[in-house]
Amino acid sequence: MHPYIAVPATLALLYRAYSRKSLTPAGIVVAALTAGVHALHPWSVFFAFLGVFFLAGTAVTKVKHEVKARLTQSSSGASGGEGARTHIQVLANSVVASILILLHYRQLQKRGESSADGQGCWPYGGDLLVVGIVSNYAAVAADTFSSELGILSKSKPRLLTSWNFRQVPPGTNGGVTMAGTLAGFGGAFIIALTSLALIPFCTDSPIIGGIMSAYRPGIDNSSGWGLQEKAALVIAITVWGGLGSVLDSALGGWFQASVVDARTGKVIEGTGGKKVPVTGSWTPANKKSDEASRRVESGLGLLDNNTVNLLMAFLMSIGGMAAASYVWHVPLQSMFK
């Protein structure tokens, strides 16, 4: 990506995060390093993914923030609602994509297509790493939209991991609503449209290393990325990203403890996505000191929210590449060549 675009764009995003207090100081530092990795790649689309995810994610976080703050509470006993995101939260959503971007940049270097002025493009049926990067951002965008907008649903969430899909308080890990699920697919669709607009698609079979590539032809034996192939890609990204939000709910419902305040019945959110201790630091006035002020609504408590997000992003990226490998008949080992 050209430095004269990457540098001011990065500074603008960092200033916005600082002025809106969207990120902690450490979060801003890690975000700057992450942006640098994304900008290192000659294709602008990956940096755009980061920017779109940040801007859209912070936008939906602010939607009816006062209402959402009253639905949950923080581990300190104050009102809930998402605060400034930490460096751990930044990494949980972007580190998988960052690693895949560096691997793909290495592939382009071997082909002589690593400069910002290069003529490299994405061949149909090749470069599985691109699928992994797109899958990461489609999934984390879907998860963010689903979490931030689903909690506003008028219907009570139901626990995805329970045998009878029982009703649970808003903000429960693993709790899903129809509105939240649809919002997740909407978030993935935004990443799909960004892909469609900015990925440099090959319209003909490319020549790699001096020989015509062996990638399979497009739909109806067309050459390269045509309208049908691009339409199929948009649908696949949207569906796969939406499924990522469902997977995140399942992982959260199983492995992340949802702790509820026994007095208010509200879910307690850990600061920065950390685990919430079951034993509170304070005792409600209407309870005796030997009574528990908090109870576990669901989940084993093995993972915190950041680990769940990271695991989901990893599984969706790997799963996306594996699915593309199967459909395109491209070996997974090609990712390391």
C-alpha positions in Angstrom: 0.0 0.0 0.0 1.4 3.4 -0.9 2.8 5.2 2.2 1.3 8.5 1.2 -2.1 6.8 1.7 -1.3 4.5 4.6 0.4 7.0 6.9 -2.4 9.7 6.9 -5.1 7.1 7.0 -3.5 5.4 10.0 -3.0 8.7 11.8 -6.6 9.6 11.1 -7.9 6.3 12.6 -5.6 6.6 15.6 -6.7 10.2 16.2 -10.3 9.2 16.0 -9.7 6.4 18.5 -7.9 8.8 20.9 -10.4 11.6 20.6 -13.4 9.3 21.0 -11.7 7.2 23.7 -12.5 4.1 21.6 -9.1 2.5 22.6 -6.9 2.6 25.7 -3.4 4.0 25.3 -2.0 0.5 25.0 -4.8 -0.3 22.5 -3.8 2.6 20.4 -0.1 1.5 20.3 -1.1 -2.1 19.3 -3.6 -0.7 16.7 -0.8 1.4 15.2 1.4 -1.7 14.8 -1.5 -3.7 13.4 -2.2 -1.0 10.9 1.5 -1.0 9.9 1.3 -4.7 9.2 -1.8 -4.3 7.1 -0.3 -1.3 5.2 2.8 -3.4 4.4 0.8 -5.5 2.0 0.6 -3.9 -1.5 -3.2 -4.5 -1.7 -5.2 -1.7 0.0 -8.1 -4.0 0.7 -6.6 -5.5 3.9 -6.0 -2.1 5.4 -9.5 -1.2 4.4 -10.8 -4.2 6.3 -9.1 -2.9 9.4 -10.5 0.6 8.9 -14.0 -0.6 8.1 -14.1 -3.0 11.0 -12.9 -0.3 13.4 -15.3 2.4 12.2 -18.3 0.2 11.8 -17.6 -1.6 15.1 -17.3 1.6 17.1 -20.4 3.0 15.4 -22.6 0.1 16.4 -21.1 0.1 19.9 -22.4 3.7 20.3 -25.9 2.8 19.1 -28.2 3.4 22.1 -25.2 3.1 24.4 -27.2 4.5 27.4 -29.8 1.8 26.9 -27.2 -1.0 26.7 -25.4 0.4 29.7 -28.6 -0.2 31.8 -29.0 -3.8 30.6 -25.7 -5.0 32.1 -23.3 -3.9 34.8 -19.5 -3.9 35.0 -17.5 -6.0 37.5 -17.0 -2.9 39.6 -20.8 -2.6 40.2 -21.3 0.4 37.9 -23.4 0.4 34.8 -22.4 -1.8 31.9 -21.7 -1.0 28.3 -18.5 -1.4 26.3 -15.7 1.0 27.3 -12.5 1.7 25.6 -11.1 -1.4 24.0 -7.7 -2.7 25.2 -4.7 -3.9 23.4 -5.7 -7.5 24.1 -9.1 -6.9 22.5 -7.4 -5.4 19.4 -5.1 -8.4 19.1 -8.0 -10.9 19.6 -9.8 -9.5 16.5 -6.8 -8.8 14.3 -3.7 -11.0 15.1 -4.9 -14.0 13.0 -5.4 -11.7 10.0 -2.1 -10.0 10.6 -0.2 -13.3 10.5 -2.0 -14.4 7.3 -1.3 -11.0 5.7 2.5 -11.4 6.4 2.4 -14.9 4.9 0.6 -13.7 1.8 3.0 -10.8 1.5 5.8 -13.3 1.5 4.1 -15.2 -1.3 3.9 -12.0 -3.4 7.5 -11.3 -2.8 8.4 -14.7 -4.3 6.3 -13.8 -7.4 7.8 -10.3 -7.7 4.5 -8.7 -6.9 5.2 -7.2 -3.5 5.6 -3.5 -4.5 2.7 -1.1 -4.2 3.0 -0.5 -7.9 2.9 -4.2 -8.8 0.3 -5.7 -11.1 -0.5 -8.7 -8.8 -4.1 -9.9 -8.6 -6.1 -12.6 -7.0 -6.6 -15.6 -9.3 -9.9 -17.5 -9.1 -9.2 -20.8 -7.3 -5.9 -19.7 -5.7 -4.2 -17.8 -2.9 -6.1 -19.5 0.0 -4.5 -17.0 2.4 -6.7 -14.3 1.0 -9.8 -16.4 1.9 -8.5 -16.7 5.5 -8.0 -13.0 5.8 -11.4 -12.2 4.5 -13.0 -14.9 6.7 -11.3 -13.4 9.8 -12.8 -9.9 9.2 -16.2 -11.2 8.1 -16.4 -13.2 11.3 -15.3 -10.6 13.8 -17.4 -7.9 12.1 -20.4 -10.3 12.4 -19.7 -11.0 16.0 -19.4 -7.3 16.9 -22.6 -6.4 15.1 -24.5 -9.3 16.6 -23.3 -8.5 20.2 -23.8 -4.8 20.1 -27.2 -4.7 18.3 -28.6 -8.1 19.4 -28.6 -6.9 23.0 -31.2 -4.3 22.0 -33.6 -6.9 20.8 -37.1 -6.7 22.2 -37.2 -10.5 22.6 -35.2 -12.1 25.3 -32.1 -14.0 24.2 -32.1 -17.8 24.4 -29.1 -19.8 25.4 -27.7 -21.5 22.2 -25.9 -24.2 24.2 -28.8 -25.3 26.4 -30.9 -28.3 25.5 -34.2 -26.4 25.6 -32.9 -23.0 24.4 -33.9 -21.4 27.7 -34.3 -17.7 28.1 -31.3 -15.8 29.7 -30.6 -12.2 30.7 -29.4 -9.8 28.0 -25.6 -10.0 27.6 -25.3 -13.7 28.5 -22.6 -15.4 26.6 -24.2 -17.8 24.2 -27.5 -16.0 24.3 -28.9 -15.4 20.8 -31.8 -13.5 19.3 -33.1 -13.3 15.7 -32.3 -9.6 15.6 -28.7 -10.2 16.7 -28.2 -13.0 14.3 -29.4 -10.9 11.4 -27.2 -8.0 12.5 -24.3 -10.4 12.4 -25.0 -11.3 8.8 -25.2 -7.6 8.1 -21.8 -7.0 9.5 -20.3 -9.7 7.4 -22.1 -8.3 4.3 -20.2 -5.0 4.8 -16.9 -6.9 4.7 -18.2 -8.7 1.6 -18.9 -5.4 -0.2 -15.5 -4.1 0.8 -13.9 -7.2 -0.7 -15.9 -6.8 -3.9 -14.9 -3.1 -4.2 -11.2 -3.4 -3.4 -9.8 -6.9 -4.0 -7.7 -6.9 -7.3 -9.4 -9.8 -9.0 -7.7 -11.5 -11.9 -10.1 -11.5 -14.9 -7.9 -14.0 -16.9 -5.8 -17.0 -15.9 -2.6 -15.5 -14.5 0.9 -16.4 -15.4 2.9 -17.2 -12.2 6.6 -18.0 -12.3 6.6 -17.9 -16.1 4.0 -20.5 -16.7 0.2 -20.4 -16.9 -1.3 -21.1 -13.6 -3.1 -24.4 -13.0 -6.0 -22.9 -11.1 -9.4 -24.2 -12.0 -11.7 -22.2 -14.3 -14.5 -20.1 -13.0 -18.2 -20.9 -13.0 -19.4 -22.3 -16.3 -15.7 -22.7 -17.3 -15.3 -18.9 -17.6 -11.9 -17.4 -17.3 -11.0 -15.7 -14.0 -13.4 -13.7 -11.8 -16.6 -12.9 -13.6 -19.9 -11.5 -12.3 -21.1 -15.0 -11.2 -17.9 -15.7 -9.3 -17.9 -12.4 -7.5 -21.6 -12.7 -6.6 -20.9 -16.2 -5.2 -18.0 -14.7 -3.2 -20.2 -12.0 -1.7 -22.8 -14.6 -0.6 -20.1 -17.0 0.7 -18.4 -14.2 2.8 -21.7 -13.1 4.2 -22.9 -16.5 5.2 -19.5 -17.6 6.5 -19.1 -14.5 8.6 -22.6 -14.8 10.0 -21.8 -18.3 11.0 -18.8 -17.0 12.8 -21.0 -15.0 15.1 -23.0 -18.2 15.8 -19.8 -20.1 16.5 -18.7 -17.3 18.9 -22.0 -17.6 20.8 -21.5 -21.4 21.0 -17.9 -21.1 22.3 -18.9 -18.4 24.7 -21.9 -20.4 26.0 -19.8 -23.5 26.6 -16.4 -22.1 27.8 -17.0 -18.6 29.1 -18.8 -18.1 32.4 -21.7 -15.6 32.4 -21.9 -14.2 35.9 -25.1 -12.6 37.0 -25.7 -10.2 39.9 -28.0 -11.9 42.3 -29.7 -8.7 43.4 -30.4 -7.1 40.0 -30.4 -10.2 37.7 -28.1 -8.4 35.3 -25.1 -9.9 33.6 -21.8 -8.6 34.9 -19.2 -7.7 32.2 -15.5 -8.1 32.9 -13.3 -5.0 32.2 -11.5 -5.4 28.9 -13.1 -8.7 28.2 -11.5 -10.4 31.2 -13.1 -13.0 33.4 -15.6 -11.9 36.1 -14.9 -13.3 39.6 -18.0 -15.1 41.0 -17.4 -13.7 44.5 -18.2 -10.0 44.4 -16.1 -7.4 46.1 -19.2 -5.9 47.7 -22.4 -7.2 49.4 -25.8 -5.9 48.5 -27.6 -4.0 51.3 -30.6 -6.5 51.3 -28.4 -9.6 51.6 -26.5 -11.1 54.5 -22.8 -11.1 54.3 -22.6 -14.9 54.0 -24.9 -14.9 50.9 -23.3 -15.0 47.5 -23.8 -11.7 45.6 -23.1 -13.3 42.2 -24.0 -16.6 40.5 -23.0 -18.3 37.3 -25.8 -18.3 34.7 -24.0 -20.5 32.2 -20.6 -21.6 31.0 -17.6 -23.5 32.4 -15.4 -20.4 33.0 -12.4 -21.9 31.2 -11.9 -18.9 28.8 -12.5 -15.2 28.9 -14.1 -13.1 26.2 -10.9 -12.2 24.4 -9.8 -15.9 24.2 -13.2 -16.9 22.8 -13.0 -14.1 20.1 -9.4 -15.2 19.2 -10.4 -18.8 19.0 -13.4 -18.0 16.9 -11.4 -15.9 14.5 -8.8 -18.6 14.1 -11.3 -21.4 13.5 -13.2 -19.3 10.9 -10.1 -18.4 9.1 -8.8 -21.9 9.0 -12.2 -23.3 8.2 -12.7 -20.8 5.4 -9.4 -21.8 3.8 -10.2 -25.5 4.2 -13.6 -25.0 2.5 -12.0 -23.0 -0.4 -9.3 -25.7 -0.7 -12.1 -28.4 -1.0 -14.2 -26.4 -3.5 -11.2 -25.2 -5.6 -9.2 -28.4 -5.3 -6.2 -26.5 -4.1 -4.0 -28.2 -1.5 -3.7 -26.4 1.8 0.1 -26.7 1.6 0.0 -24.0 -1.1 -0.4 -21.5 1.7 3.3 -22.0 2.6 4.7 -21.9 -0.9 
